[in-house]
Amino acid sequence: MYEIKAYVREVMAEHVVDALAKVKGVASIAVVSLNEFGHLVGDESPLEKVQMVKLEVDVATDAVADEVVDIIVRTSRTRDGHPGDGKVLVSRLVQAVRIEDGATDESALQPTSI
């Protein structure tokens, strides 16, 4: 099981979410607006404010995690890539529990009917 966090430009977020929504194994995507400050060119440049969003996706398998990372990188990159396009972080999940029914681990990451 994996948690994938992606920091992407706000203007690219809808494009990325639309692409991820088509992936079997992605039950939900959390989107959090951020006001991020970062060095856009080297460590010597001043911190600049960039409108970013954080996307969080939890998936059950290596294959889905790889597909999600690939889609995020491809769909969030601006043309040839520019400083400030963002980054993707992947972490292993030790445990998952779905609150509504107590399902655990991989089962907790599967979609449920509403």
ChimeraX commands (.cxc) that place a marker at each C-alpha (Angstrom):
marker #1 position 0.00,0.00,0.00 radius 0.5
marker #1 position 1.23,3.47,-0.88 radius 0.5
marker #1 position 0.43,7.11,-0.20 radius 0.5
marker #1 position 1.33,9.35,-3.11 radius 0.5
marker #1 position 1.60,13.09,-2.49 radius 0.5
marker #1 position 2.05,15.41,-5.41 radius 0.5
marker #1 position 2.69,19.13,-5.28 radius 0.5
marker #1 position 1.62,20.58,-8.64 radius 0.5
marker #1 position 0.85,23.99,-10.08 radius 0.5
marker #1 position -2.73,25.01,-9.37 radius 0.5
marker #1 position -3.40,25.61,-13.07 radius 0.5
marker #1 position -2.51,21.96,-13.81 radius 0.5
marker #1 position -4.50,20.34,-10.98 radius 0.5
marker #1 position -7.78,19.75,-12.82 radius 0.5
marker #1 position -5.94,18.18,-15.75 radius 0.5
marker #1 position -4.09,15.83,-13.37 radius 0.5
marker #1 position -7.25,14.90,-11.41 radius 0.5
marker #1 position -9.14,14.14,-14.65 radius 0.5
marker #1 position -6.34,11.79,-15.76 radius 0.5
marker #1 position -6.13,10.06,-12.36 radius 0.5
marker #1 position -9.91,9.56,-12.23 radius 0.5
marker #1 position -9.56,7.09,-15.12 radius 0.5
marker #1 position -7.13,4.82,-13.24 radius 0.5
marker #1 position -8.61,1.60,-11.89 radius 0.5
marker #1 position -7.47,1.35,-8.28 radius 0.5
marker #1 position -7.76,5.06,-7.50 radius 0.5
marker #1 position -10.80,5.35,-5.23 radius 0.5
marker #1 position -10.37,9.01,-4.28 radius 0.5
marker #1 position -8.09,12.00,-4.61 radius 0.5
marker #1 position -7.66,14.66,-1.93 radius 0.5
marker #1 position -6.93,18.13,-3.30 radius 0.5
marker #1 position -5.56,20.75,-0.88 radius 0.5
marker #1 position -4.88,24.35,-1.94 radius 0.5
marker #1 position -1.50,25.70,-0.84 radius 0.5
marker #1 position 0.39,28.96,-0.83 radius 0.5
marker #1 position 3.87,27.60,-1.36 radius 0.5
marker #1 position 7.11,29.53,-1.30 radius 0.5
marker #1 position 10.15,28.08,-3.02 radius 0.5
marker #1 position 13.38,28.70,-4.86 radius 0.5
marker #1 position 12.49,28.57,-8.54 radius 0.5
marker #1 position 16.05,28.69,-9.86 radius 0.5
marker #1 position 18.85,27.41,-7.61 radius 0.5
marker #1 position 19.33,27.86,-3.89 radius 0.5
marker #1 position 20.60,31.42,-4.31 radius 0.5
marker #1 position 17.35,32.81,-5.75 radius 0.5
marker #1 position 14.85,34.48,-3.42 radius 0.5
marker #1 position 11.81,32.54,-2.25 radius 0.5
marker #1 position 8.88,33.17,-4.56 radius 0.5
marker #1 position 5.20,32.53,-3.95 radius 0.5
marker #1 position 3.72,29.89,-6.25 radius 0.5
marker #1 position 0.08,28.82,-6.33 radius 0.5
marker #1 position 0.25,25.07,-5.80 radius 0.5
marker #1 position -2.07,22.27,-4.78 radius 0.5
marker #1 position -1.26,19.07,-2.97 radius 0.5
marker #1 position -2.86,15.92,-4.33 radius 0.5
marker #1 position -3.02,12.86,-2.08 radius 0.5
marker #1 position -3.80,9.43,-3.47 radius 0.5
marker #1 position -3.73,6.13,-1.56 radius 0.5
marker #1 position -3.39,2.94,-3.60 radius 0.5
marker #1 position -3.10,-0.76,-2.84 radius 0.5
marker #1 position -0.51,-2.08,-5.31 radius 0.5
marker #1 position 2.91,-1.34,-6.77 radius 0.5
marker #1 position 1.49,-1.32,-10.31 radius 0.5
marker #1 position -1.17,1.27,-9.51 radius 0.5
marker #1 position 1.36,3.40,-7.60 radius 0.5
marker #1 position 3.71,3.36,-10.61 radius 0.5
marker #1 position 0.86,4.29,-12.97 radius 0.5
marker #1 position -0.30,7.14,-10.71 radius 0.5
marker #1 position 3.21,8.60,-10.44 radius 0.5
marker #1 position 3.70,8.39,-14.20 radius 0.5
marker #1 position 0.38,10.12,-14.89 radius 0.5
marker #1 position 1.08,12.89,-12.37 radius 0.5
marker #1 position 4.51,13.60,-13.85 radius 0.5
marker #1 position 3.26,13.55,-17.46 radius 0.5
marker #1 position 0.13,15.64,-16.89 radius 0.5
marker #1 position 1.53,18.24,-14.49 radius 0.5
marker #1 position 4.73,19.10,-16.38 radius 0.5
marker #1 position 4.55,22.39,-18.30 radius 0.5
marker #1 position 5.69,21.70,-21.86 radius 0.5
marker #1 position 9.41,20.87,-21.57 radius 0.5
marker #1 position 9.35,21.22,-17.78 radius 0.5
marker #1 position 10.13,24.30,-15.75 radius 0.5
marker #1 position 11.38,25.01,-12.24 radius 0.5
marker #1 position 8.39,25.06,-9.92 radius 0.5
marker #1 position 6.38,22.39,-11.77 radius 0.5
marker #1 position 6.27,20.46,-8.50 radius 0.5
marker #1 position 7.27,17.10,-7.11 radius 0.5
marker #1 position 5.88,13.67,-6.26 radius 0.5
marker #1 position 6.55,11.86,-2.98 radius 0.5
marker #1 position 5.72,8.18,-2.46 radius 0.5
marker #1 position 5.47,6.57,0.98 radius 0.5
marker #1 position 4.59,3.06,2.11 radius 0.5
marker #1 position 1.47,2.76,4.23 radius 0.5
marker #1 position 1.66,0.51,7.26 radius 0.5
marker #1 position -2.07,0.26,7.82 radius 0.5
marker #1 position -5.34,1.55,6.38 radius 0.5
marker #1 position -8.78,1.40,7.99 radius 0.5
marker #1 position -12.01,2.59,6.36 radius 0.5
marker #1 position -14.06,4.22,9.08 radius 0.5
marker #1 position -17.52,3.45,7.66 radius 0.5
marker #1 position -17.21,-0.34,7.81 radius 0.5
marker #1 position -13.89,-1.17,9.47 radius 0.5
marker #1 position -12.37,-2.63,6.28 radius 0.5
marker #1 position -8.60,-2.83,6.61 radius 0.5
marker #1 position -5.51,-2.54,4.46 radius 0.5
marker #1 position -6.04,-3.10,0.69 radius 0.5
marker #1 position -9.80,-3.51,1.18 radius 0.5
marker #1 position -9.96,-0.11,2.83 radius 0.5
marker #1 position -8.50,1.50,-0.29 radius 0.5
marker #1 position -11.13,0.11,-2.67 radius 0.5
marker #1 position -14.12,2.21,-3.76 radius 0.5
marker #1 position -17.39,1.79,-1.89 radius 0.5
marker #1 position -20.90,2.50,-3.11 radius 0.5
marker #1 position -22.59,5.57,-1.72 radius 0.5
marker link #1:1,2 radius 0.2
marker link #1:2,3 radius 0.2
marker link #1:3,4 radius 0.2
marker link #1:4,5 radius 0.2
marker link #1:5,6 radius 0.2
marker link #1:6,7 radius 0.2
marker link #1:7,8 radius 0.2
marker link #1:8,9 radius 0.2
marker link #1:9,10 radius 0.2
marker link #1:10,11 radius 0.2
marker link #1:11,12 radius 0.2
marker link #1:12,13 radius 0.2
marker link #1:13,14 radius 0.2
marker link #1:14,15 radius 0.2
marker link #1:15,16 radius 0.2
marker link #1:16,17 radius 0.2
marker link #1:17,18 radius 0.2
marker link #1:18,19 radius 0.2
marker link #1:19,20 radius 0.2
marker link #1:20,21 radius 0.2
marker link #1:21,22 radius 0.2
marker link #1:22,23 radius 0.2
marker link #1:23,24 radius 0.2
marker link #1:24,25 radius 0.2
marker link #1:25,26 radius 0.2
marker link #1:26,27 radius 0.2
marker link #1:27,28 radius 0.2
marker link #1:28,29 radius 0.2
marker link #1:29,30 radius 0.2
marker link #1:30,31 radius 0.2
marker link #1:31,32 radius 0.2
marker link #1:32,33 radius 0.2
marker link #1:33,34 radius 0.2
marker link #1:34,35 radius 0.2
marker link #1:35,36 radius 0.2
marker link #1:36,37 radius 0.2
marker link #1:37,38 radius 0.2
marker link #1:38,39 radius 0.2
marker link #1:39,40 radius 0.2
marker link #1:40,41 radius 0.2
marker link #1:41,42 radius 0.2
marker link #1:42,43 radius 0.2
marker link #1:43,44 radius 0.2
marker link #1:44,45 radius 0.2
marker link #1:45,46 radius 0.2
marker link #1:46,47 radius 0.2
marker link #1:47,48 radius 0.2
marker link #1:48,49 radius 0.2
marker link #1:49,50 radius 0.2
marker link #1:50,51 radius 0.2
marker link #1:51,52 radius 0.2
marker link #1:52,53 radius 0.2
marker link #1:53,54 radius 0.2
marker link #1:54,55 radius 0.2
marker link #1:55,56 radius 0.2
marker link #1:56,57 radius 0.2
marker link #1:57,58 radius 0.2
marker link #1:58,59 radius 0.2
marker link #1:59,60 radius 0.2
marker link #1:60,61 radius 0.2
marker link #1:61,62 radius 0.2
marker link #1:62,63 radius 0.2
marker link #1:63,64 radius 0.2
marker link #1:64,65 radius 0.2
marker link #1:65,66 radius 0.2
marker link #1:66,67 radius 0.2
marker link #1:67,68 radius 0.2
marker link #1:68,69 radius 0.2
marker link #1:69,70 radius 0.2
marker link #1:70,71 radius 0.2
marker link #1:71,72 radius 0.2
marker link #1:72,73 radius 0.2
marker link #1:73,74 radius 0.2
marker link #1:74,75 radius 0.2
marker link #1:75,76 radius 0.2
marker link #1:76,77 radius 0.2
marker link #1:77,78 radius 0.2
marker link #1:78,79 radius 0.2
marker link #1:79,80 radius 0.2
marker link #1:80,81 radius 0.2
marker link #1:81,82 radius 0.2
marker link #1:82,83 radius 0.2
marker link #1:83,84 radius 0.2
marker link #1:84,85 radius 0.2
marker link #1:85,86 radius 0.2
marker link #1:86,87 radius 0.2
marker link #1:87,88 radius 0.2
marker link #1:88,89 radius 0.2
marker link #1:89,90 radius 0.2
marker link #1:90,91 radius 0.2
marker link #1:91,92 radius 0.2
marker link #1:92,93 radius 0.2
marker link #1:93,94 radius 0.2
marker link #1:94,95 radius 0.2
marker link #1:95,96 radius 0.2
marker link #1:96,97 radius 0.2
marker link #1:97,98 radius 0.2
marker link #1:98,99 radius 0.2
marker link #1:99,100 radius 0.2
marker link #1:100,101 radius 0.2
marker link #1:101,102 radius 0.2
marker link #1:102,103 radius 0.2
marker link #1:103,104 radius 0.2
marker link #1:104,105 radius 0.2
marker link #1:105,106 radius 0.2
marker link #1:106,107 radius 0.2
marker link #1:107,108 radius 0.2
marker link #1:108,109 radius 0.2
marker link #1:109,110 radius 0.2
marker link #1:110,111 radius 0.2
marker link #1:111,112 radius 0.2
marker link #1:112,113 radius 0.2
marker link #1:113,114 radius 0.2
view
